[in-house]
C-alpha cells in the first residue's frame, strides 16, 4: 500500500526534474561560443575566369565557434557575386561575373575583425582551334535498295577538332540522293558516289561508293 501511495509522488518529481533539465540541455547545445578571431582564409589571393565558381573557407578561434557569427560580403557583386544562399557560415561559394578585381571579406558579426581575399577575374580562356584532318567511314562500298534508305557511319578526326560538321553530295542524283544527315536514298538501279567534305577544311574528303539495286522481294511492275 505504501508503494502505491509513493508512486505518484516519485513520478511527479521525475517529471519536474525533466522539465528543468531539458531546456538547460538544449540551451547548452545551441550556445556555441562566438569566434574571437579569424586565423586565415583558405586563399588570400585568387585568379578566376569569367563564369568560374570558387569556394572560400574561413578558419577561426576557438575551434568550436558558432559559424553563424561569420558574415561574408563582396566589394563588387557585378564582378564577383556570392552564390551561396547563406552568407553566415564558415564557407561560401562565389562566381566570377565579369573581368575586374574585388575583395571578398569575412568578418565576425558585431566586430571589426575580418580577413579578405582578393579575386582577380580574367576573360574566358579561348579554346584552341583545331582543324579536322581526316574523315573515317565504316563502309566505303554499300548497297542500297530502290526506294530504301541507308545511313553513312563516319567519324571526323582528330577528336579534338573544333568544327566536325560534314557536308554530303551525290555524283548522280538520278540514282541516289543524300540528305544533310548522311542518309542515302536509292532512286533507281545504278551507281553513284557520295562525297563527304569537312565544312571547316574542304580539302578533307571521304567517299562512299553506292550501288543501287532492286530488292529481290519487290514486284518491279509496281514502280512502272
Buried (B, 14 or more C-beta within 10 A) or exposed (E): EEEEEEEEEEEEEEEEEEEEEEEEEEEEEEEBEBBEEBEEBEBEEBEBEBEBEBEBEBBBEEEEBBBEBBBBBBBBEEBBBBEBEEEBBBBBEBBBBEBBEBEBBBBBEEEEBBBBBBBBBEEEEEEEEEEBEBBEBEEEEBEBBBBEEBEBEBEBEEEEBEBBEBBBEBBBEEBBBBEEEBEBBBBBEBEBBBBBBBEBBEEBBBBBEBBBBBEEEEEEEEEE
